Amino acid sequence: MIFERLIFMINNKVTVTWVDALLYHPDTQNKIPSTMRTTGTLVSEEGEYIIIEDQSTIKISDGSEYPSGRKPKYFTIPKGFIQKIELAKD
């Protein structure tokens, strides 16, 4: 299971691969969820989500920064969206 070793990653730099939620609207061109990669310090595991501090996130398909033009101090990722989490390679 992805989360069984999560407690040992708290306060360490991690890389999380996850699938973003998809906004659906009949006029939407792209109906495929984006796979994202977030790197930062795992500060907490809270029930159904994790919290990453001082994160950097990119959309894997095109390398674009997410969220565009902003860099939040904390980033929350629902556990159900996560495909892989590992200690970051510096």
C-alpha positions as CSV (number, residue, x, y, z in Angstrom):
1,M,0.0,0.0,0.0
2,I,1.2,3.5,-0.8
3,F,0.6,5.0,2.6
4,E,1.9,2.4,5.0
5,R,5.3,4.0,5.3
6,L,4.0,7.6,5.2
7,I,4.7,8.2,8.9
8,F,8.4,7.8,8.2
9,M,8.4,10.4,5.5
10,I,7.0,13.3,7.7
11,N,9.3,16.3,7.8
12,N,11.3,14.9,4.8
13,K,11.4,16.1,1.2
14,V,9.1,13.9,-1.0
15,T,7.9,13.6,-4.6
16,V,4.3,12.8,-5.1
17,T,2.8,11.7,-8.4
18,W,-0.9,12.3,-8.5
19,V,-3.9,12.7,-10.9
20,D,-5.6,16.1,-10.7
21,A,-9.4,16.4,-10.5
22,L,-11.1,16.9,-13.8
23,L,-13.5,19.7,-14.3
24,Y,-16.2,18.5,-16.7
25,H,-18.2,20.8,-18.9
26,P,-19.8,20.0,-22.3
27,D,-17.6,22.6,-23.9
28,T,-14.4,21.2,-22.3
29,Q,-11.8,20.1,-24.9
30,N,-9.6,18.0,-22.6
31,K,-11.5,15.3,-20.8
32,I,-8.4,13.4,-19.6
33,P,-7.2,14.1,-16.1
34,S,-3.7,15.6,-15.8
35,T,-0.9,13.7,-14.0
36,M,1.0,16.0,-11.7
37,R,4.3,15.8,-9.9
38,T,4.7,17.7,-6.6
39,T,8.0,17.9,-4.7
40,G,8.2,19.5,-1.2
41,T,8.4,18.7,2.5
42,L,5.7,16.4,3.8
43,V,4.5,18.1,6.9
44,S,1.3,16.2,7.8
45,E,-1.0,13.4,7.0
46,E,-4.6,14.3,7.9
47,G,-7.1,11.5,7.4
48,E,-7.9,11.6,3.7
49,Y,-5.2,14.0,2.5
50,I,-1.5,15.0,2.9
51,I,0.0,18.4,3.3
52,I,3.2,19.5,1.5
53,E,5.1,22.6,2.4
54,D,7.2,24.8,0.1
55,Q,6.1,22.8,-2.9
56,S,6.9,22.8,-6.5
57,T,4.3,21.2,-8.8
58,I,4.4,20.5,-12.6
59,K,2.0,19.0,-15.0
60,I,3.9,15.9,-16.3
61,S,2.5,16.1,-19.9
62,D,4.0,19.5,-20.7
63,G,6.2,20.5,-17.8
64,S,4.1,23.5,-17.0
65,E,4.1,24.9,-13.5
66,Y,1.0,24.5,-11.4
67,P,-0.8,26.6,-10.2
68,S,0.3,29.0,-12.9
69,G,1.9,32.2,-11.6
70,R,1.4,31.3,-7.9
71,K,3.4,29.3,-5.4
72,P,1.3,28.5,-2.3
73,K,3.2,27.9,1.0
74,Y,1.1,24.7,1.6
75,F,-0.4,22.3,-0.9
76,T,-3.1,19.7,0.0
77,I,-3.4,16.5,-2.0
78,P,-6.3,14.0,-1.4
79,K,-4.9,10.5,-0.8
80,G,-7.3,9.1,-3.4
81,F,-5.6,11.1,-6.1
82,I,-2.1,9.8,-5.3
83,Q,-0.4,7.2,-7.5
84,K,3.1,7.2,-5.9
85,I,4.9,8.9,-3.1
86,E,8.6,8.6,-2.4
87,L,11.5,10.4,-0.8
88,A,12.8,13.0,-3.2
89,K,16.1,12.5,-4.9
90,D,18.2,15.7,-4.6
